[in-house]
Amino acid sequence: MNIMDFNVKKLAADAGTFLSRAVQFTEEKLGQAEKTELDAHLENLLSKAECTKIWTEKIMKQTEVLLQPNPNARIEEFVYEKLDRKAPSRVNNPELLGQYMIDAGTEFGPGTAYGNALIKCGETQKRIGTADRELIQTAALNFLTPLRNFIEGDYKTIAKERKLLQNKRLDLDAAKTRLKKAKTAETKSSQLNSARLEGDNMIWAEEVTKSEQEVRITQSEFDRQAEITRLLLEGISSTHAHHLRCLNDFVEAQMTYYAQCYQYMLDLQKQLGSSFPSNYLCNNNHNAGTPMPSALPNVIGSSAMASTSGLVITSPNISDLKESSGSRKARVLYDYDAANSTELSLLADEVITVFSIIGMDSDWLMGERGNQKGKVPITYLELLN
């Protein structure tokens, strides 16, 4: 037998198998053929795998959007990844904003209040941009890559074996259908019981025997494929455990990123507070004579505490002092330049004595340092026990 004859026979056999499966599938959809149902445990495993695949894809895609909001940049990175080439490094938005601020501050003059502030803000934005870049790299390595490996690796293998299982089931049901038809024809032929049909009886008996053997073979192949598929599907639980560890890594990366950003902004706020007089630190929500309060301590609240990467921030509780007539020691959080002779200038980290006077504005306390005395803003203070 030459290779050409073998290929033709194999092609014909494959075409026959495909046609048989197609007929069986169509008849099942039309309700004209019986269908072998998978056991409940295997069905549950298949459902769990499909659910895992769907939600993993959604989480992975949305994480990519979170880390890189620019769709064009995502497409470019995808193309470079498929070409197995490294994408060119690009300046991210915080870094670009930081550079613009630094350039503007240099143009306006580092010696001016606005120019100096722009340069300080620009340097902080560039630090945030670096932290953002580190977050993207860490998340891509420890979170996105394992999710993508599951979709493009493990689940593709599961889908392949599941397809084979579907084909083996169709082969089994087609064999059962042929056996059923052969037995029906044999029964009808034997009922006629005529010498003329004796030859037909032998043919149908041979067909029944052949169909029974085919059912045994296809049943064995189906059972074997069902076991292979089941073993693969039971690995989904291990996949969930692995993805849980990856999720923890992602949370750790985010926590580090937000802690860095918070620390950078806190340092920037202190620099701005120490560099400029109070009339620069006001907006439409504050009177011109009231200094800009520290943002995070007020947001967190008097009894709250925020801790990230060892950084702990507490807000002073002034209400007790306001309601009493005594005095307390307080630590100065930021430098403050007195706007007039009724106020007291402050230096960061110094300790002064503060007390309340009846009828005094709620945003202020009286401060005392040796022989010096004057109004001080409460948002610049931390009461000491």
Summary of the structure (lengths in Angstrom):
residues: 385
radius of gyration: 38.6
end to end distance: 99.8
largest distance: 134.7
contacts: 1058
relative contact order: 0.08
helix: 67%
strand: 10%
